[in-house]
Amino acid sequence: MVDHGVAAELIGGFPAVEEGTSYGRRAWKVRGKLFAWDRPFTKADLRRFRDEPVPQGPILGVTVEDLGEKQAILDAGTPGLFTIPHFDGHSAVLVELDEISEPDLREILTDGWLAVAPSELAEEFLRNR
């Protein structure tokens, strides 16, 4: 379980991260490209859950490289990572902070950051890791 403060600290630890908003919600970008954002459920999202349990607590959206990576991430079954119909066809996953471990969150955030970071910045990050 990770709280929102820890998540924000992890996100802010990546190079060139800018905090701002997207659709009025807290969001983080690298060189202008969105890679993580707060994603509470809309009324339409909640209706789509029908009788299924609705993930609770804070939810983050995180960009991934492509739809193949998204599917691989979801197939791995990591607790706290999921998607909803709204994200069908989009290279992003949702993160239930109350369910994910800090190492798993760090890993998905790293993947998200690398997916949008300019190649020279990503290469430097990986060299210095």
C-alpha positions as CSV (number, residue, x, y, z in Angstrom):
1,M,0.0,0.0,0.0
2,V,1.3,3.4,-1.0
3,D,-0.2,6.8,0.0
4,H,-0.5,9.7,-2.4
5,G,2.4,11.6,-0.8
6,V,4.8,8.7,-1.5
7,A,3.5,8.4,-5.0
8,A,4.0,12.1,-5.6
9,E,7.5,11.9,-4.2
10,L,8.4,8.9,-6.4
11,I,7.1,10.8,-9.5
12,G,8.9,14.0,-8.6
13,G,12.2,12.0,-8.4
14,F,12.4,11.5,-12.2
15,P,14.4,14.0,-14.2
16,A,12.6,16.9,-15.9
17,V,9.3,16.3,-14.3
18,E,6.8,19.1,-14.3
19,E,3.8,19.0,-12.0
20,G,0.6,20.7,-13.2
21,T,-3.0,19.7,-14.1
22,S,-4.8,17.8,-16.7
23,Y,-8.6,18.1,-16.9
24,G,-8.4,20.0,-13.6
25,R,-6.6,17.1,-11.8
26,R,-3.0,16.8,-10.6
27,A,-0.8,15.6,-13.3
28,W,2.9,15.1,-14.1
29,K,4.7,15.5,-17.4
30,V,8.2,15.1,-18.7
31,R,9.2,17.8,-21.3
32,G,5.5,18.5,-21.8
33,K,4.3,14.9,-22.2
34,L,1.9,13.4,-19.7
35,F,3.0,10.2,-17.9
36,A,1.1,10.1,-14.6
37,W,-2.1,11.8,-13.4
38,D,-4.8,11.5,-10.7
39,R,-7.7,9.6,-12.1
40,P,-10.8,9.5,-9.9
41,F,-13.7,7.6,-11.3
42,T,-16.5,9.4,-13.1
43,K,-20.2,8.5,-12.7
44,A,-20.0,6.7,-16.0
45,D,-17.0,4.7,-14.9
46,L,-18.8,3.7,-11.7
47,R,-21.9,2.5,-13.7
48,R,-19.7,0.3,-15.8
49,F,-18.5,-1.6,-12.8
50,R,-22.1,-2.8,-12.3
51,D,-21.9,-5.6,-9.6
52,E,-18.1,-5.7,-9.6
53,P,-16.2,-4.3,-6.7
54,V,-15.0,-0.7,-7.4
55,P,-11.4,-0.1,-6.6
56,Q,-11.1,2.2,-3.6
57,G,-8.7,5.0,-2.6
58,P,-6.6,7.2,-4.8
59,I,-6.2,6.1,-8.4
60,L,-3.4,7.2,-10.7
61,G,-3.3,6.8,-14.5
62,V,0.1,5.9,-15.9
63,T,1.2,6.0,-19.5
64,V,2.8,2.8,-20.9
65,E,4.8,2.3,-24.1
66,D,2.1,0.7,-26.2
67,L,-0.9,-1.6,-26.2
68,G,1.3,-4.7,-26.2
69,E,3.1,-3.5,-23.0
70,K,-0.2,-2.6,-21.5
71,Q,-1.5,-6.1,-22.1
72,A,1.7,-7.7,-20.7
73,I,1.5,-5.6,-17.6
74,L,-2.1,-6.5,-17.0
75,D,-1.4,-10.2,-17.7
76,A,1.3,-10.2,-15.0
77,G,-1.5,-9.7,-12.4
78,T,0.4,-7.3,-10.3
79,P,-1.9,-6.2,-7.4
80,G,-3.1,-2.7,-7.8
81,L,-2.7,-2.5,-11.6
82,F,-5.9,-2.6,-13.7
83,T,-7.8,-0.9,-16.5
84,I,-11.4,0.1,-17.3
85,P,-13.4,0.3,-20.5
86,H,-12.7,4.0,-20.8
87,F,-9.0,3.2,-21.4
88,D,-9.6,0.5,-24.1
89,G,-7.3,1.3,-27.0
90,H,-5.2,3.7,-24.9
91,S,-1.6,3.0,-23.8
92,A,-2.2,3.6,-20.1
93,V,-3.0,1.6,-17.0
94,L,-4.6,2.5,-13.7
95,V,-3.0,2.2,-10.3
96,E,-4.9,1.6,-7.1
97,L,-2.5,3.1,-4.5
98,D,-4.1,1.2,-1.7
99,E,-3.2,-2.1,-3.3
100,I,0.2,-1.6,-5.0
101,S,3.5,-2.1,-3.3
102,E,6.1,0.7,-3.4
103,P,8.5,-1.3,-5.6
104,D,5.8,-2.2,-8.1
105,L,4.7,1.5,-8.2
106,R,8.2,2.6,-8.8
107,E,8.5,0.1,-11.6
108,I,5.3,1.2,-13.4
109,L,6.2,4.9,-13.0
110,T,9.6,4.3,-14.4
111,D,8.1,2.5,-17.4
112,G,5.7,5.4,-17.8
113,W,8.4,8.0,-17.6
114,L,10.6,6.2,-20.1
115,A,7.6,5.9,-22.5
116,V,7.4,9.6,-22.9
117,A,10.9,11.0,-22.0
118,P,13.0,12.2,-24.9
119,S,15.5,9.5,-25.9
120,E,18.6,11.4,-24.8
121,L,17.1,12.1,-21.3
122,A,15.9,8.4,-21.0
123,E,19.4,7.1,-22.1
124,E,21.1,9.4,-19.5
125,F,18.6,8.2,-16.8
126,L,19.3,4.6,-17.6
127,R,23.1,5.1,-17.6
128,N,23.0,6.8,-14.2
129,R,20.6,4.3,-12.6
